[in-house]
Amino acid sequence: MNPNYIRTMIKWLFRLLWGAGIAVVYYLVLSLFFDTPIEHEIKIANRKLAEQYATLSSRYDSLYSVMENVSARDNNIHKMLFEAEPYSPAKDSTNIVFEIADLQNRSNTELGDDFIERVGLLSQRVYNVNSQIESTLKFTEQNRAQANATPAIQPVVNPDFSLLTASFGNRIHPFYKSMRHHPGVDFSLPEGTAVFATADGVVSEINLRGQNTGISVKIKHDNRFDTFYGNLEKVLVTNGQRVKRGEVIAFSGNSGLSFAPHLHYEVRLRGKAVDPLDYFFLDVDVSSIERLRKTAAAGMQAFD
């Protein structure tokens, strides 16, 4: 056989194999690093699905948090009004939380099943909270007089809670400069600010010359509660007068042993002073009360 022919055939065979090898390499590169149009569309759809699931999951968590806050507030109201634990339906399962990073490792079916389960838990939670609220409403209707006679609002207009300057507990007395028990809370106010009764009741005591709390009013609400309003400028009610929650009973002032114009307010349960912050529940939700408590506690000095 002609040697030149053999060499020519080898060259052509080598070129053929070289071309085939390059084609295989190109195919592998394209397969590994580039999607087909269908694969590209599927990846986009999966990415959008994961993003939508993350958004729905975030909204679910927010709604669940709202339900928890509503439940906590209802519990607090029931305890304050009736000194009893509220009706408690069967407890629902623990709220399920998924990390966003885990979404990439879940199939569409798994994501759907997970979300259906979470919606079911939320539905159960809504049902439980609704039953709890209905129980409280029913109890309130049956005991309306008792509910109306329970302190439940702030004694002054204070929507942003900025007027509260000294809380219940041990505080530095502004004149004696020593740590003393402060049996109420103080609201920093201009003189002449309207002061409201915080529950239905009967005016049981008016003092126009109190050494420490100056001009003051005491209201008896029922066999459990009394409220006390001190350091006033002027009293608008008379002894023995019946008052309603929200009725203006006095104007704030700077009378008595007072460091600055303010209202001193107390709540007494069966004769014992208790923290008034626990009895603002018609004005303030549970989480806000805790923030308010910390803010008020930060001011160590009372005004009286």
C-alpha positions in Angstrom: 0.0 0.0 0.0 1.2 3.5 -0.9 2.8 5.1 2.2 1.6 8.5 1.2 -2.0 7.2 1.1 -1.6 5.7 4.6 -0.3 9.0 5.9 -3.1 10.9 4.3 -5.7 8.6 5.8 -4.1 8.9 9.3 -4.2 12.7 9.0 -7.9 12.6 8.0 -8.7 10.2 10.8 -6.9 12.4 13.3 -8.8 15.4 12.1 -12.0 13.5 12.4 -11.3 12.4 15.9 -10.2 15.9 16.8 -13.4 17.4 15.5 -15.5 14.9 17.3 -13.6 15.6 20.5 -14.2 19.3 20.2 -17.8 18.7 19.5 -18.1 16.6 22.6 -16.4 19.2 24.7 -18.7 21.9 23.3 -21.7 19.8 24.1 -20.6 19.2 27.7 -19.9 22.9 28.2 -23.3 23.9 26.8 -25.0 21.2 28.9 -23.3 22.1 32.1 -23.3 25.9 31.9 -26.1 26.9 29.5 -29.8 26.0 29.8 -32.1 25.0 27.1 -35.1 27.4 26.6 -37.3 25.0 28.5 -34.9 24.6 31.4 -34.4 28.3 31.5 -38.2 28.9 31.8 -38.5 26.2 34.5 -35.7 27.8 36.6 -37.3 31.2 36.3 -40.7 29.8 37.4 -39.1 28.0 40.3 -37.3 31.1 41.4 -40.5 33.1 41.3 -42.4 30.4 43.2 -39.7 30.5 45.9 -40.0 34.3 46.1 -43.8 34.2 46.3 -43.6 31.5 49.0 -41.2 33.6 51.0 -43.6 36.6 50.7 -46.6 34.5 51.8 -44.5 33.0 54.6 -43.6 36.5 55.9 -47.3 37.6 55.7 -48.3 34.4 57.6 -45.8 35.1 60.4 -47.0 38.7 60.7 -50.7 37.6 60.9 -49.8 34.9 63.4 -48.0 37.5 65.5 -51.1 39.7 65.4 -53.3 36.8 66.6 -50.9 36.2 69.5 -51.0 39.8 70.5 -54.8 39.8 70.3 -54.9 36.7 72.4 -52.5 38.1 75.0 -54.5 41.3 75.3 -57.8 39.4 75.7 -56.2 37.3 78.5 -54.9 40.4 80.2 -58.3 42.1 80.1 -60.1 39.0 81.4 -57.7 38.7 84.3 -57.9 42.4 85.2 -61.7 42.5 85.0 -62.6 39.2 86.7 -59.5 38.1 88.5 -59.8 34.7 86.8 -58.2 32.8 84.1 -60.0 33.1 80.7 -61.6 30.2 78.9 -58.8 28.3 77.1 -59.7 26.1 74.1 -57.5 23.2 73.2 -54.0 24.5 72.4 -53.0 24.7 68.8 -49.8 23.3 67.5 -46.6 25.3 67.6 -46.1 27.8 64.8 -43.9 26.3 62.1 -41.0 28.4 60.9 -39.0 27.7 57.8 -35.7 29.4 56.8 -35.7 31.0 53.4 -32.5 29.1 52.5 -34.4 25.8 52.9 -36.8 26.8 50.1 -34.2 26.0 47.4 -34.1 22.4 48.7 -37.8 21.8 48.6 -39.9 20.6 45.7 -43.0 22.5 44.6 -45.1 19.8 46.2 -43.3 20.1 49.5 -43.7 23.9 49.5 -47.4 23.5 48.8 -47.9 20.9 51.5 -46.0 23.0 54.0 -48.0 26.1 53.3 -51.3 24.2 53.5 -50.3 22.9 56.9 -49.4 26.4 58.1 -52.7 27.8 56.8 -54.5 25.0 58.7 -52.6 25.9 61.9 -53.5 29.6 61.4 -57.2 28.8 60.9 -57.2 26.8 64.1 -55.5 29.7 65.9 -58.1 32.1 64.6 -60.9 29.8 65.7 -59.3 29.5 69.2 -58.8 33.2 69.6 -62.3 33.9 68.4 -63.7 31.4 71.0 -61.6 33.1 73.7 -62.9 36.5 72.8 -66.5 35.4 72.6 -66.1 33.8 76.1 -64.8 37.1 77.4 -67.6 39.1 75.8 -70.2 36.8 77.2 -68.6 37.0 80.6 -68.5 40.8 80.4 -72.2 41.0 79.4 -73.1 38.9 82.4 -70.9 41.1 84.7 -71.2 44.5 83.0 -71.4 46.5 86.2 -68.2 44.8 87.4 -66.5 45.4 84.1 -67.5 49.1 84.1 -66.2 49.5 87.7 -62.8 48.2 86.8 -60.1 50.9 86.0 -59.2 50.4 82.4 -58.0 53.7 80.8 -55.4 56.4 81.5 -56.7 59.3 83.6 -55.5 61.9 81.0 -55.4 62.1 77.2 -52.0 60.5 76.5 -52.2 58.7 73.1 -48.4 58.5 72.6 -47.7 57.7 76.3 -45.2 60.5 76.4 -46.7 62.1 79.6 -45.9 59.2 81.9 -42.8 60.2 83.8 -42.6 58.1 86.9 -43.8 54.5 87.4 -45.0 52.4 90.3 -42.3 51.1 92.8 -39.2 52.4 94.5 -38.3 55.9 93.4 -36.1 58.7 94.6 -38.3 61.3 96.5 -37.7 64.8 94.9 -37.6 66.5 98.3 -36.3 63.9 100.7 -33.7 62.7 98.2 -34.0 59.1 99.4 -35.4 55.9 97.9 -39.1 55.5 98.8 -42.0 53.4 97.6 -44.1 55.3 95.0 -47.6 53.8 95.2 -48.8 55.1 91.8 -47.6 56.7 88.5 -47.0 60.3 87.6 -48.1 62.1 84.5 -46.2 65.3 83.6 -48.9 67.9 82.6 -49.5 71.6 82.3 -51.7 72.9 85.1 -55.4 72.8 84.2 -55.3 69.6 82.2 -58.5 67.6 82.3 -58.4 64.5 84.5 -60.9 61.6 83.9 -62.4 58.9 86.1 -61.0 55.6 84.9 -64.0 53.6 85.9 -67.6 53.9 87.1 -67.9 54.6 90.8 -68.7 57.0 93.6 -66.6 59.8 94.9 -65.6 58.7 98.4 -63.2 61.4 99.5 -62.1 64.9 98.5 -59.1 66.4 100.3 -58.3 70.1 99.6 -55.3 70.3 102.0 -53.3 67.1 101.7 -49.7 67.6 102.9 -48.1 65.4 100.3 -50.7 65.0 97.5 -52.3 68.4 97.9 -55.8 68.6 96.4 -57.0 65.1 95.7 -60.0 62.9 94.8 -60.6 59.3 95.7 -63.3 57.2 93.9 -64.7 53.9 95.2 -65.6 51.7 92.2 -66.9 48.5 93.8 -65.9 46.2 96.6 -62.6 45.7 94.9 -61.2 48.9 93.4 -60.4 52.5 94.5 -58.6 55.1 92.4 -56.8 58.1 93.7 -56.0 61.4 91.8 -53.5 63.8 93.5 -51.7 67.1 93.2 -54.7 68.6 91.5 -55.6 72.3 90.8 -59.4 72.0 91.0 -62.0 69.4 91.8 -65.2 69.3 89.7 -67.1 66.6 91.6 -68.6 66.4 95.1 -68.4 63.8 97.8 -70.9 60.9 97.2 -71.4 61.8 93.5 -71.6 59.0 91.0 -69.2 59.2 88.1 -68.8 57.3 84.8 -65.6 56.2 83.1 -64.2 59.0 81.0 -66.0 61.7 83.0 -63.9 64.8 83.8 -63.6 65.0 87.6 -60.8 67.5 88.1 -58.0 69.6 86.6 -54.3 68.7 87.2 -52.1 71.1 89.1 -49.1 71.5 91.3 -50.5 71.4 94.8 -49.0 69.6 97.8 -45.5 68.4 98.0 -44.9 68.6 94.3 -41.7 69.0 92.3 -43.5 70.2 89.1 -47.0 70.3 87.6 -48.2 66.7 87.3 -51.0 64.2 88.1 -50.3 61.5 90.7 -52.6 58.5 90.0 -53.1 55.3 92.0 -55.1 52.1 91.7 -55.9 50.2 94.8 -57.2 46.6 94.8 -58.9 45.7 98.1 -57.0 48.5 99.8 -53.5 47.6 98.4 -51.8 49.8 95.9 -51.1 48.0 92.6 -49.3 49.0 89.4 -51.7 51.3 87.4 -50.0 50.3 84.2 -51.8 47.0 84.4 -55.1 48.8 84.3 -54.7 50.8 81.0 -55.8 47.9 78.9 -58.5 49.7 76.9 -55.9 52.3 75.8 -52.8 50.2 75.5 -52.0 46.7 74.1 -49.8 44.2 76.1 -46.6 44.8 74.2 -47.0 48.6 74.5 -47.6 48.3 78.2 -44.3 46.5 78.6 -42.4 49.2 76.6 -44.2 51.8 78.7 -43.2 50.1 81.9 -39.5 50.1 80.9 -39.7 53.8 79.8 -41.3 54.9 83.1 -38.9 52.8 85.2 -36.0 54.6 83.5 -37.0 57.8 85.3 -35.9 57.0 88.9 -37.2 60.2 90.4 -40.9 60.7 91.2 -42.6 64.1 91.2 -44.1 63.8 94.7 
